[in-house]
Amino acid sequence: MATSDATAQRLRVTYAAGQATDWNGVAEPLRHGIVRLAAHLFANRDTPEERGPPAVVAALWRPYRQLRLGGGLGGAIVLAGAPWGGSSW
């Protein structure tokens, strides 16, 4: 929500981010992926050239991923989950 006060000429922006207020509120596949990613990063801490999460983590997170197509002033199409890699339309 954005509000403005004409006399102060300020803008206040309030937002909420995230999926849950605590660890137990996060979906199980996301929690599992976070733990696996942390273990992977720890085990491979001496190989900084590696990019992206391991395939198993990406697979756990795929249903929760949003893909944005387009943009600009005309808006964008947002897809929840990816339509490839095992998911279906």
Secondary structure in CASP SS format (residue, H / E / C, confidence):
PFRMAT SS
TARGET T0000
AUTHOR 0000-0000-0000
METHOD secondary structure of the structure
MODEL  1
M C 1.00
A E 1.00
T E 1.00
S E 1.00
D E 1.00
A C 1.00
T C 1.00
A C 1.00
Q C 1.00
R E 1.00
L E 1.00
R E 1.00
V E 1.00
T C 1.00
Y C 1.00
A C 1.00
A C 1.00
G C 1.00
Q C 1.00
A C 1.00
T C 1.00
D C 1.00
W H 1.00
N H 1.00
G H 1.00
V C 1.00
A C 1.00
E H 1.00
P H 1.00
L H 1.00
R H 1.00
H H 1.00
G H 1.00
I H 1.00
V H 1.00
R H 1.00
L H 1.00
A H 1.00
A H 1.00
H H 1.00
L H 1.00
F H 1.00
A H 1.00
N C 1.00
R C 1.00
D C 1.00
T C 1.00
P C 1.00
E C 1.00
E C 1.00
R C 1.00
G C 1.00
P C 1.00
P C 1.00
A H 1.00
V H 1.00
V H 1.00
A H 1.00
A H 1.00
L H 1.00
W H 1.00
R H 1.00
P H 1.00
Y H 1.00
R C 1.00
Q E 1.00
L E 1.00
R E 1.00
L E 1.00
G E 1.00
G C 1.00
G H 1.00
L H 1.00
G H 1.00
G C 1.00
A E 1.00
I E 1.00
V E 1.00
L E 1.00
A E 1.00
G C 1.00
A C 1.00
P C 1.00
W C 1.00
G C 1.00
G C 1.00
S C 1.00
S C 1.00
W C 1.00
END
